[in-house]
């Protein structure tokens, strides 16, 4: 009898969130599940880790029949403490995070706690997937994601994920239309144009509430935003090496970073606020 894969589950919405219950439900069909998740919401924490405060880890009663823990830290903390303390010598075959309550497509991946758990796993050399549903409603339905979560996870276990890569998987909101399929995409070039709404508390002191709108500048048909708009599941391979390799050539060839090297013709140097050349 084949040994079941060991699956580590985490998220950023907290261990009581509906999305992680759906994810755990699917993962139990695939392998042996260990859960280490935040004890409360940690959305938008990006890749923050706890270094100046205590980190607490308690056994959870949310999943009484599974090995599960609630952590006071961030999603990245959860993966770190799971690998080095909870699992110790047990290496998970895959780490899955989510299912997030809301989109993590395009630029949102940089702020995402869901994806930070997956990226942290990739840093640790573990295959990882972050799952998110593009729905911010109060009582959202995750049921249409289940077969795709299972399919993608099983294929990741069978065929592998490239080393140092985590998959960012986003699902379209449930509608009358069935999901059209799965597309492997690139991250769309888009951003949030933020505004700060200034308000006053009952004591007359100002405070601010972050608002804004999402703007997609990318008209490419091969992006995650394009796939989701056409009711496809988007899969974006992400890496933690953020080196802009194309910029190395420009910096080496056009900048004058070494005083003994003369700048190339046509370049400018700036000294004491004056441009020359």
GISUL-V35684 format. One record per pair of residues at least 12 apart in sequence whose C-alpha atoms are under 6 Angstrom apart, sorted by the first residue. I is the first residue (numbers start at 0). J is the second residue. Records with the same first field share a line. If there is no record, write none. Layout:
# GISUL-V35684
I=J  J
This chain:
# GISUL-V35684
3=30
4=30  92
5=30  31  91  92
6=31  32  91  93  94
7=33  34  94
8=34  94  95  96
9=35  36  96
10=36  96  97  113
11=41  42  74  112  113
12=40  41  42
13=37  38  39  40
14=36  37  38
18=98
19=97  98
33=66  67
34=67
35=67  68  69  77
36=69  70  77
37=69  70  71
38=69  70  71
42=112
43=110  111  112
44=112
45=110  111  112  115
46=115
48=76
54=71
55=70  71
56=69  70
57=69
74=112  116
75=115  116  119
93=126  127
94=127
95=127  128  129
96=113  129
97=113  130
98=130  131
99=131  132
100=132
101=132  133  134  135
102=131  132  133
105=186  187
106=190
114=129
117=129  165
118=165
121=163  164  165
126=160
127=165
128=165  166
129=167  168
130=168  169
131=169
132=169  170
133=170  171  172
134=172
164=237  238
165=236  237
166=235  236  237
167=234  235
168=233  234
169=232  233
170=232
171=227  230
178=230  231
179=230  231
180=231
181=231  232
182=233
183=234  235
184=221  222  223  234  235
185=222  235
186=222  223
187=217  222  223
188=216  217
189=214  215  216
190=213  214
191=212  213
192=211  212
193=210  211
194=210  211
195=207  208  209  210
196=208
